[in-house]
């Protein structure tokens, strides 16, 4: 029996202690019921077990992650990849520029089955993390039943010019034969059989070529990843990025195919609406219709008058009474709130300054702040009379949220006159600009109206299209 668990670790020691306490309680509870249970836990732990081998640039291994190590010791768990690769340097995550890398994703398995587990790190599409594959080498074999299914035409094959031309020639061949033999039914069946055989063969050949291309891309990525980052040439770095993009496109194509197959399966095997559901839908449609409405203290049942009254009512309710100048002032105030103010110095190293400030704001993240900050830059071109704000891009969303919350009441920020604020994309600002007239009118009417992000709410009801 196995306990299979997935985990996403925190970036702070305090939160990780609470996480592993809860996890320990759950595991102990299950072990009380199933004494011989083997444990397999995998995921993004957001920390390393060896800062020298599992980080780039490497660090002195002076601050071990005792919380995780104690958890592993308590339940007899092993980092199975490191057990198989004692001194190998390989990483599962890197930032966009490749200047920081770490092995923060791994599998922990029970010591008793560690020798039966095979593990390797593989490239993963559409992610800055890699895939960590584990496979149990000793499995009970009870025979495998081959799953058979009906062949279905992949319509994308018809977009292939060679395939389309072969289909045309085959149709012409059997049409001429049918006319000469005067046996249309027989040749119609033969035509379908011939087309099916040809399309099955073509589809299999294309799939085989795609698998070969994917295998070659993965092999080349693995070879380049086995080279130490400092030994990679610029040409190799460009090649690695190009290969990763190819792998992403391969899996996007696979995802499209899976989507089409899932729709086909639902149409063939999915639930069918019964007469009960059709009656229920009709009942709901009737109950959602306004059949009567009180207009000027009179009950009206005329659908035309009801429709006209409702249209006029909502036009007046949501009619904008604010000017373009008011909207512009409000949006500009939002723009100011989305930027970080920091005095500009001549010849400054802005990234070092920001990291130093963050270490003061969140002192318990002091050893990880440098890894958490990806990019820092000033906004806009430098001019004599213009104060430029600072934009910070974090590598981890959780760190960003933690710093954002804790900076609000920070004495460090108050003393330095620094304000942290979340940046909003242009689309969200445009959405706020569009909804602002409704929000302003509601506030003038004494209603509760506010913006959480790009969404507008009036009296607890979300407003939007229409």
C-alpha positions, 0 to 999 in steps of 0.5 A: 500500500502506498501514500502518494502526496503532492506538496507546494512549499512556502518561502518562509521557515515559519510557514514551512514549520506549520506545513510539515506539522500538519503533514506529519499529523496526517501521515501519523494518522494514516500510519496508525491505520495502515502500518506497512504503508510506503510513502511517496511525496513529491512537488515543489518544496521551494527549498534545497537540501544541499545549497552547495550542489543544488544551487547556482551560484553555489552557496556554503551549506551552512544553513541546512533546512532542518524542518524538512530534514527532521520530517524525512528522518521521522518517517524514514524518507529519502531524496531518491534522485540524490541517492542515485546521483550522489554528487551530480549537479542538475537543476529543476528551476531557473530564472529567465536569464539563467543567472539563478538555478536550483533543485527545489523539486524532488521526490521523497520515498520510503527508505524500504523502496528507494532501491526499487525506484528509478528517477531522472530529471527531464525537460518540461514544456510551458514551465520554468520548472522541469519534470522529475520522473520516478518509476518503480522497477519491481511491479507485480505483473498480472498481464496487460489487457490491450484497450481497443477502440474504433479508428476515427479520422483526424480531420487535420490530415485533410489539410495535408496537400499530398493526402488531399491529392491522393484522396482525389485520385483514389475517388476518381479511380473507383468512380471510373471503375464503378461506371465501367462495371455498373456496380456502384454499391460494391465500389463505394464500400471498396473506396471507403476501405481503401481511404481508411487504410491509406489515412490510417497508414499516413496518420501513423507515419506522421505520429511516428515522425513527431515522436522522433522529433520530440525525442531528439529535442528532449535528448539535446536539451538534456545534453545541454542541461548537463553542461555547467551553466558557467561553461555554456557558450552564448551559442549554446544558450540560444540553442537551448532557448530555441529547443525549449520553444520547440518543445512547448509548441509540440505539447501545445499541439498535443493539447489541441489534439487531446481537446478534440478527442475529449469533445468527441468522447463526450459526444459519443459517451456523455450524458443525454438530456432526458425529458425531465431536464427539458421540462425543467429548463422550460419551467425555469425559462418561464419563472425567469420571465417578467409577466407582470410589473407595477408601473406608476402604481398600476399592474401592467401585463403588456409585454411591450410596455414592460420591455420599454419601461425596463429599458428606460429604467436601466438606461437612466440607472447606468447613464454616465454623468461624469466628465472625461477630465474626472475619469482621467484624474482618477486613472492617473491616481491609480497609475501613481499607486502602482509604482514604487517611489525610491530616491534616484542616485547617480551611478546607482546599482538599483537591484542591490539597493532594492534587495537591501531594502527588502531584507530590512522589510522582511528580515526572516527572508534575508538569505533568500531575498536575492534569489527571489528578485528577478529583475529591477529597473526604473520606469521610463527615460532619465530626465532632469525634472522627472522622478522615476519609479522602480519596478520589481519582478519577483521569481516567486508569487508567494514572496511577492505577496508576503512582501506586499502585505508586510510592507504596509505597516513596515517602520522601514518603509515609513522612515524611508518614505517608500511605498510598495504597490502592485502593478496593474496591466494596461487591460485592467486599467482600461476596464476600470476606466470603462466601469468608473462612470457606474461606480461614481454614480453609485457612490453619489447615490450613497451606495457601496461601490468599489474596485477589487482589481479590474472588477467593479462591485455595487452593493455586493453585485459585480458589474460588467458587460451590459 
